[in-house]
Amino acid sequence: MCQSISTNSSPQSLSWSLVIPTYQRETILLRCLRLAAQQTLAPKEIIVVDASLYWENTRAKVMQDLATQYSMIHWKIVPAKHLSSAAQRNQGIDLATAEVIFLIDDDSLMYPDCAAEVMRIYAHDTQHQVAGIMPALEFVPPDGTSAAETSSSQSSTVANQLRILQGHLRAVAKRWIKDDDIFIPYDFAFPKYTLPETLKGLATHPVSMIHGARMSYRREILQTVRFEETLERYAVNEDNDVCYRASRLGMLLHALQAHICHLEAKEARLSRFITTALWGFNQVVLHRFHSSDLVKFNQWFRQLLWRRLWTQLIKDILDRRWTLPSLRGIWLVRQRYEEILSKTPEELRSWYPQFQKELISMDATIVESR
């Protein structure tokens, strides 16, 4: 459980930092930053860890536009030491100084009161029983249409309706999938918590996991639980690893009145085939580092892969990916995961980064959405 520290129940009594890892996506990043700066409860600092070749150009734009307009915020735009969302997040966390750290994707768009609603819950958690909080997901951006849509009001309305429908279909599909169909916990069970009395009047409830595009944690949690830097590029399962280990230290909550839209922009993404394969391979590596029982994990994972063959087929069809990249990614994992599981943690730390690079090199075009 988190250390007990007394605090006042006003969100203004706590400060928050925003950390964003990014790579080659300046346009959506600037949009994300503007919405973060416009929060009704302003961040103490916004930290961008940029792995792009042109990061200095992006920093110049941020400092000339956003930093001058929102001068009460401390802006830190720094080059990434390593191209890995996990390593970039750790780098940003090391620069953060606020009590709460938001970790969102560069295509996660915060509604105006998103931070205020999340921070209100942290402020009421006077005994520090909460480790992390996730805002609620919205299907439509807070600032209008996406960049891919036209300026026509009619086409914007149709596009938003289609996005909402697709979002609801995905939500229905996700209800068929349990948390351990996404990430097998290292102890083979998720911690269970009861909402404290101080939080029962708020629109929130405990969850087993929180989504990597919309995370927030108390700073003391992230000083203990670090992102796994053995994972390269778009480090699939980095969020599940951190939120599970964080949940051993305190409860995770869903803030129902805090809203954020995750656009899942396509630019500079790895293909769905590669990210699906990395979902499986990374999970095997993480269990090799942290699992309490590798034999049991092997049994569970084999069963999980068979279930995921069906769920990924459904996702491919819902998203109209007729080459079935998710299904093919799961099949590749099924063929090769035991090779990874047979290695020691020490061998994996030296061998696995190169394996990932070879896998990613198969993705010559990098055009499919994840």
C-alpha positions in Angstrom: 0.0 0.0 0.0 1.1 3.5 -0.7 2.6 5.5 2.1 0.0 7.5 4.1 0.4 11.2 3.6 -2.2 13.7 4.7 -3.5 16.1 2.1 -6.4 18.6 1.6 -9.4 17.6 -0.6 -8.9 20.3 -3.2 -7.4 19.4 -6.6 -5.4 22.7 -6.4 -3.5 21.3 -3.4 -1.8 18.8 -5.7 0.4 19.5 -8.8 0.6 17.3 -11.9 3.1 16.8 -14.6 2.4 15.6 -18.1 4.9 13.2 -19.8 4.6 12.3 -23.5 6.9 10.1 -25.6 6.7 10.8 -29.3 8.3 9.9 -32.6 7.8 11.5 -36.0 4.3 12.8 -35.3 4.6 16.6 -34.9 1.1 17.6 -36.1 -0.9 15.4 -33.7 1.6 16.1 -30.9 1.1 19.9 -31.2 -2.7 19.3 -31.1 -2.3 17.1 -28.0 -0.1 19.7 -26.3 -2.5 22.6 -26.9 -5.4 20.7 -25.3 -3.2 19.7 -22.4 -2.2 23.4 -21.9 -5.8 24.5 -22.0 -6.8 22.3 -19.0 -9.0 24.0 -16.4 -6.4 22.8 -13.9 -3.1 23.7 -15.5 -0.2 21.3 -15.3 2.9 22.3 -13.4 5.0 21.1 -16.3 4.7 19.4 -19.7 7.6 17.1 -20.7 8.0 15.8 -24.2 10.6 13.2 -24.9 11.0 13.2 -28.7 12.8 10.5 -30.6 12.3 12.3 -34.0 15.2 13.4 -36.1 13.6 16.9 -36.3 12.9 17.3 -32.6 14.6 20.7 -32.4 12.2 22.1 -35.0 9.3 20.8 -32.9 10.7 22.3 -29.8 11.1 25.7 -31.5 7.5 25.6 -32.5 6.3 24.7 -29.0 8.5 27.3 -27.4 7.5 30.1 -29.8 3.8 29.4 -29.7 2.5 27.3 -26.8 5.2 28.2 -24.2 4.7 32.0 -24.7 0.9 31.6 -24.6 0.9 29.4 -21.6 3.8 30.8 -19.7 2.6 29.5 -16.3 3.6 26.0 -17.5 7.2 24.8 -17.4 7.9 23.3 -20.8 10.6 20.7 -21.3 11.1 19.4 -24.9 14.1 17.0 -24.9 15.6 14.5 -27.3 15.1 10.9 -26.5 18.2 9.0 -25.4 16.7 5.8 -26.9 13.9 5.1 -29.4 11.6 3.2 -27.1 8.3 4.4 -25.5 9.3 2.6 -22.3 12.7 4.3 -22.1 11.2 7.7 -23.2 8.6 7.5 -20.4 11.3 6.7 -17.8 13.4 9.6 -19.1 10.4 12.0 -18.8 9.5 10.7 -15.3 13.0 11.4 -14.2 12.5 15.1 -15.2 9.0 15.4 -13.6 8.7 17.1 -10.2 4.9 17.1 -9.5 3.0 14.8 -7.1 1.0 13.2 -9.9 2.3 12.2 -13.3 0.0 11.8 -16.3 1.4 9.6 -19.1 -0.5 9.8 -22.3 0.2 9.1 -26.0 0.9 11.9 -28.4 -2.5 11.3 -30.0 -4.5 11.3 -26.7 -6.6 14.4 -26.6 -7.7 15.7 -23.2 -11.1 17.2 -22.6 -10.9 20.6 -20.8 -11.6 19.3 -17.3 -9.9 15.9 -17.7 -7.0 16.7 -15.3 -9.2 18.5 -12.8 -11.5 15.5 -12.4 -8.6 13.1 -12.0 -6.9 15.3 -9.6 -10.0 15.7 -7.5 -10.0 12.0 -6.9 -6.3 12.0 -5.9 -7.0 14.9 -3.5 -9.8 13.0 -1.8 -7.5 10.0 -1.4 -6.1 11.3 1.9 -4.4 8.0 2.8 -2.7 7.5 -0.5 -4.5 4.2 -1.1 -4.7 5.0 -4.9 -1.7 4.2 -7.1 -3.1 5.3 -10.5 -6.2 6.7 -12.2 -7.4 6.4 -15.8 -9.8 8.9 -17.4 -12.8 7.7 -19.3 -12.5 7.1 -23.1 -14.5 9.3 -25.5 -14.8 8.4 -29.2 -15.1 12.0 -30.5 -12.2 14.5 -30.1 -12.8 17.5 -27.8 -11.7 20.0 -30.4 -13.8 18.9 -33.4 -12.9 16.6 -36.2 -9.8 14.6 -36.9 -7.2 15.9 -39.4 -8.3 13.3 -41.9 -11.8 14.7 -42.1 -13.0 17.5 -44.4 -14.2 20.9 -43.2 -17.7 20.2 -44.3 -20.2 20.1 -41.3 -22.1 17.2 -42.9 -19.0 15.0 -43.5 -17.8 15.8 -40.0 -21.1 14.7 -38.5 -21.1 11.5 -40.5 -17.4 10.8 -39.5 -18.2 11.3 -35.8 -21.2 9.0 -36.0 -19.1 6.3 -37.7 -16.4 6.8 -35.0 -18.9 6.4 -32.2 -20.5 3.3 -33.8 -17.0 1.7 -34.3 -16.2 2.6 -30.7 -19.3 0.9 -29.4 -18.6 -2.2 -31.5 -15.1 -2.4 -30.0 -16.5 -1.9 -26.5 -18.9 -4.8 -27.1 -16.0 -6.9 -28.3 -13.9 -6.0 -25.3 -16.6 -7.1 -22.9 -16.1 -10.6 -24.2 -12.4 -10.4 -23.3 -11.2 -10.6 -19.6 -8.2 -8.7 -18.3 -6.2 -11.9 -18.2 -7.0 -12.4 -21.9 -4.8 -9.3 -22.5 -2.1 -9.7 -19.8 -1.5 -12.7 -17.6 -0.7 -11.4 -14.1 2.6 -12.4 -12.7 0.9 -13.9 -9.6 -2.0 -15.2 -11.8 -4.5 -13.0 -10.0 -5.2 -9.3 -9.9 -5.2 -7.5 -6.5 -8.7 -6.7 -5.2 -9.5 -3.4 -3.5 -12.6 -1.8 -1.9 -13.2 1.9 -2.6 -12.3 4.0 0.5 -15.1 5.9 2.2 -13.5 9.2 1.2 -14.0 8.3 -2.5 -17.4 6.7 -2.4 -19.2 10.0 -3.3 -17.1 10.4 -6.4 -17.7 9.0 -9.9 -15.0 6.3 -9.8 -14.5 2.6 -9.2 -11.5 0.2 -9.0 -10.2 -1.5 -12.1 -7.7 -4.3 -12.6 -5.7 -2.4 -15.4 -5.5 1.0 -16.9 -5.0 1.8 -20.6 -1.5 3.0 -21.6 -2.8 5.9 -23.7 -4.4 7.5 -20.7 -2.4 6.7 -17.5 -1.7 8.7 -14.4 0.2 7.6 -11.3 1.4 9.1 -8.0 5.0 10.1 -8.4 6.2 7.8 -5.6 4.7 4.8 -7.4 6.7 5.6 -10.6 9.9 6.0 -8.5 9.4 2.4 -7.5 7.9 0.8 -10.6 9.8 1.6 -13.7 9.0 0.9 -17.4 10.9 -2.0 -18.8 13.6 -0.6 -21.1 14.4 -4.0 -22.7 11.3 -3.3 -24.9 12.1 -1.5 -28.1 10.1 1.1 -30.2 6.4 1.0 -29.5 6.9 -1.2 -26.4 3.7 -3.2 -26.4 2.7 -4.4 -22.9 4.9 -1.8 -21.1 1.7 -0.3 -19.7 0.2 -3.6 -18.5 3.5 -4.5 -16.8 3.7 -1.2 -15.0 0.0 -1.1 -14.0 0.1 -4.6 -12.6 3.2 -4.0 -10.5 1.7 -0.6 -9.4 -1.5 -2.4 -8.4 0.4 -4.3 -5.8 1.2 -1.0 -4.1 -2.3 0.6 -4.4 -5.6 0.5 -6.2 -6.2 1.6 -9.8 -9.3 3.6 -10.5 -11.4 4.6 -13.5 -12.4 8.3 -13.3 -15.8 8.3 -15.0 -16.2 12.1 -15.3 -12.7 12.7 -16.7 -12.7 12.4 -20.4 -10.0 11.8 -23.1 -10.1 10.7 -26.7 -7.4 8.4 -28.1 -7.3 8.9 -31.9 -4.9 6.0 -32.7 -3.3 8.1 -35.4 -1.5 6.0 -38.1 1.5 8.1 -38.8 4.9 6.5 -37.8 3.1 3.5 -36.3 4.3 0.0 -36.6 1.9 -2.3 -38.5 -0.8 -4.2 -36.7 1.0 -7.5 -37.6 4.2 -6.3 -35.8 2.4 -4.8 -32.8 0.3 -7.9 -32.3 3.4 -10.1 -32.5 5.2 -7.8 -30.0 2.2 -8.0 -27.7 2.9 -11.8 -27.4 6.7 -11.8 -27.4 6.9 -8.9 -24.9 4.6 -10.6 -22.5 6.7 -13.8 -22.6 9.8 -11.7 -21.8 8.1 -9.8 -19.0 7.0 -13.1 -17.4 10.5 -14.4 -17.7 11.6 -11.4 -15.6 8.7 -11.4 -13.1 6.6 -14.6 -13.2 6.1 -16.5 -9.9 5.7 -19.8 -11.8 6.9 -20.2 -15.4 5.4 -23.7 -15.9 2.0 -22.3 -15.0 2.5 -19.3 -17.2 3.4 -21.5 -20.2 0.1 -23.4 -19.7 -1.9 -20.3 -19.4 -0.2 -18.5 -22.3 -0.7 -21.4 -24.7 -4.5 -21.4 -23.9 -4.5 -17.6 -24.2 -3.0 -17.7 -27.7 -5.8 -20.0 -28.9 -8.4 -17.7 -27.5 -6.6 -14.6 -29.0 -6.7 -16.3 -32.4 -10.5 -15.9 -32.4 -10.6 -12.4 -30.7 -8.0 -11.0 -33.1 -9.9 -12.4 -36.1 -13.0 -10.5 -34.8 -11.0 -7.3 -34.4 -9.5 -7.6 -37.9 -13.0 -8.0 -39.4 -14.5 -5.2 -37.3 -11.7 -2.9 -38.4 -11.9 -4.2 -42.0 -8.3 -5.4 -42.1 -8.8 -8.1 -44.7 -5.2 -9.3 -44.7 -5.8 -10.4 -41.1 -2.6 -8.9 -39.6 -3.6 -9.4 -36.0 -4.4 -13.1 -36.6 -1.1 -13.6 -38.4 0.8 -11.9 -35.5 -0.7 -14.3 -33.0 0.2 -17.2 -35.2 3.9 -16.1 -35.3 4.0 -15.8 -31.5 2.6 -19.3 -31.2 5.4 -20.6 -33.4 8.3 -18.9 -31.6 7.4 -18.0 -28.0 8.9 -21.1 -26.4 12.3 -20.1 -27.8 12.1 -16.9 -25.8 10.8 -18.6 -22.7 13.8 -21.0 -22.7 16.3 -18.1 -22.2 17.5 -16.7 -18.9 16.7 -13.1 -18.0 20.4 -12.2 -18.5 20.4 -13.7 -22.0 17.1 -11.9 -22.8 18.4 -8.5 -21.8 21.2 -8.8 -24.4 19.4 -10.9 -27.0 15.9 -9.6 -27.1 16.5 -6.0 -28.3 18.1 -7.3 -31.5 15.3 -9.8 -32.0 12.8 -7.0 -31.8 14.8 -4.9 -34.4 14.8 -7.9 -36.8 11.1 -8.3 -36.3 10.5 -4.6 -36.9 12.7 -4.7 -40.0 10.0 -7.0 -41.5 7.7 -4.0 -41.4 9.2 -2.2 -44.4 6.2 0.1 -45.1 5.0 0.9 -41.6 1.6 1.9 -42.9 -1.0 -0.2 -41.1 -2.7 1.2 -38.0 -2.0 -0.7 -34.8 
